[in-house]
Amino acid sequence: METIESKFANAYLSLAIEKNDLDEVVSSNKMLLELLSDEELQKTLESEFINKGEKEKLLKQIFPFLSEDYLNFLFVINDYHCMKYLSKIIKRLDILVNNYINVSHGVVYSYDALSENEISKLEKQLTLKYHYQVHLKNVIDKTLLGGIKIVVNNQELDYSLLKKFNSLKQSLKGETE
């Protein structure tokens, strides 16, 4: 069964493909998701006490950077009283667009922050390995002790000292048993 998020996201993806607006959708999704992390804004947009016309005016004021098509997409979501699903719809749309344009986002965990150059090299290596464009975000994880751990599309590549220590520990346990 298709979810509400998927129905809206698939419909707008079809329109964006038809109009060749995928780059605009990617940038709009990113900006919208950042803005929707504000709980007050989210509560306002979800409010059933604000009528349709007022909410459309509000959407135009809050998101002046959006294309007419993207605003109309938000209006349709509002018309169906689904603004409480807006973040989920946009996240789903982002996944669908990235799949369509052969891009994947991942996380590289490291003990210390990686330089832009190091992240860029990892992205290039992963792009070659997976045959699709990979974009990485660096997240600090002091439990790793050293090395890195990369997660892309639910696949984990663990090159951390913690993993090496745990593997050594397991092999030593096996020898003593």
C-alpha positions in Angstrom: 0.0 0.0 0.0 1.4 3.4 -1.0 1.8 5.9 1.8 0.5 9.5 1.7 4.1 10.7 1.5 4.8 8.4 -1.4 1.7 9.5 -3.3 2.5 13.2 -3.1 6.2 12.7 -3.7 5.7 10.4 -6.8 3.2 12.9 -8.3 5.5 15.8 -7.9 8.5 13.8 -9.1 6.6 13.0 -12.3 5.9 16.7 -12.9 9.5 17.7 -12.1 10.8 15.1 -14.6 8.4 16.3 -17.3 9.4 19.9 -16.8 13.1 19.0 -16.3 13.2 20.8 -12.9 15.0 18.2 -10.8 17.9 20.6 -9.9 15.3 23.1 -8.6 13.6 20.3 -6.6 16.8 19.2 -5.0 17.7 22.7 -3.8 14.2 23.5 -2.7 14.0 20.3 -0.7 17.2 21.1 1.1 16.1 24.7 2.0 12.6 23.5 3.0 13.9 20.7 5.3 16.2 23.2 7.0 13.4 25.6 7.6 10.9 22.9 8.7 13.3 21.9 11.5 11.8 25.0 13.3 9.0 23.5 15.4 7.1 26.7 15.6 6.9 27.0 11.8 5.9 23.3 11.5 3.1 23.8 14.1 1.9 26.9 12.2 1.8 25.1 8.9 0.0 22.1 10.5 -2.6 24.3 12.2 -6.2 23.6 11.3 -7.2 27.0 12.6 -5.6 28.8 9.7 -7.9 28.7 6.6 -6.7 27.5 3.2 -6.4 31.0 1.7 -4.4 32.4 4.7 -2.1 29.4 4.7 -1.4 29.8 1.0 -0.5 33.5 1.6 1.7 32.3 4.5 3.4 29.8 2.3 4.2 32.4 -0.3 5.6 34.8 2.3 7.7 32.1 4.1 9.0 30.5 0.9 9.5 33.2 -1.7 12.4 31.3 -3.2 10.2 28.4 -4.4 9.1 28.1 -8.0 5.4 28.5 -8.9 5.2 24.7 -9.5 6.7 23.9 -6.1 4.4 26.3 -4.3 1.4 24.8 -6.1 2.7 21.4 -4.9 2.6 22.8 -1.3 -0.9 24.2 -2.0 -2.2 20.8 -3.1 -0.7 19.2 0.1 -2.6 21.9 2.1 -5.8 21.3 0.1 -5.8 17.7 1.2 -5.1 18.7 4.8 -1.8 16.9 4.8 0.6 19.6 6.0 1.3 17.5 9.1 3.1 15.1 6.7 5.0 17.9 4.9 8.5 17.0 6.2 8.0 13.3 5.5 6.7 14.2 2.0 9.7 16.3 1.2 12.1 13.7 2.6 10.5 11.1 0.4 10.6 13.4 -2.6 14.3 14.0 -1.9 15.0 10.2 -1.9 13.0 9.7 -5.1 14.8 12.5 -6.9 18.2 11.4 -5.8 17.4 7.8 -6.9 16.3 9.1 -10.3 19.4 11.2 -10.8 21.6 8.5 -9.5 22.9 10.3 -6.4 23.2 8.9 -2.9 23.9 10.6 0.4 25.9 9.0 3.2 27.7 9.7 6.4 31.4 9.3 7.2 32.0 8.9 10.9 35.4 9.8 12.2 37.1 10.5 15.5 38.3 13.9 14.3 36.8 16.2 11.6 37.9 15.3 8.1 39.0 18.0 5.7 37.0 18.9 2.6 39.8 17.3 0.5 39.6 14.0 2.5 35.8 13.9 2.1 36.1 14.7 -1.6 38.6 11.8 -2.1 36.3 9.4 -0.2 33.3 10.5 -2.4 35.3 9.9 -5.6 36.3 6.4 -4.4 32.8 5.5 -3.4 31.4 6.9 -6.7 33.7 4.6 -8.5 32.9 1.6 -6.3 29.1 2.0 -6.4 28.7 3.5 -9.9 26.5 6.4 -8.7 27.4 9.8 -7.3 28.0 9.7 -3.5 27.9 12.8 -1.3 29.2 12.4 2.3 28.5 14.3 5.5 31.2 14.1 8.2 29.9 13.2 11.7 32.3 13.1 14.7 32.1 9.9 16.7 34.6 9.7 19.6 33.8 6.0 20.2 35.6 5.0 17.0 39.0 5.7 18.7 40.5 6.4 15.2 39.9 5.5 11.5 36.5 6.0 9.8 33.2 4.3 9.3 31.1 5.1 6.2 27.4 4.4 5.8 25.9 4.7 2.3 22.5 3.2 1.4 22.4 1.1 4.5 25.8 -0.4 3.7 28.5 0.0 6.3 32.2 0.2 5.6 34.0 0.1 8.9 37.7 1.0 8.9 37.8 2.1 12.5 40.2 1.1 15.3 37.2 0.1 17.4 36.2 -2.5 14.8 39.8 -3.7 14.6 40.0 -4.0 18.4 36.6 -5.9 18.5 37.8 -8.3 15.8 41.0 -8.9 17.6 39.1 -9.5 20.8 36.8 -12.0 19.1 39.7 -13.9 17.6 41.5 -14.0 21.0 38.3 -15.3 22.6 38.1 -18.0 20.0 41.7 -19.1 20.7 41.1 -19.4 24.4 38.0 -21.5 24.1 
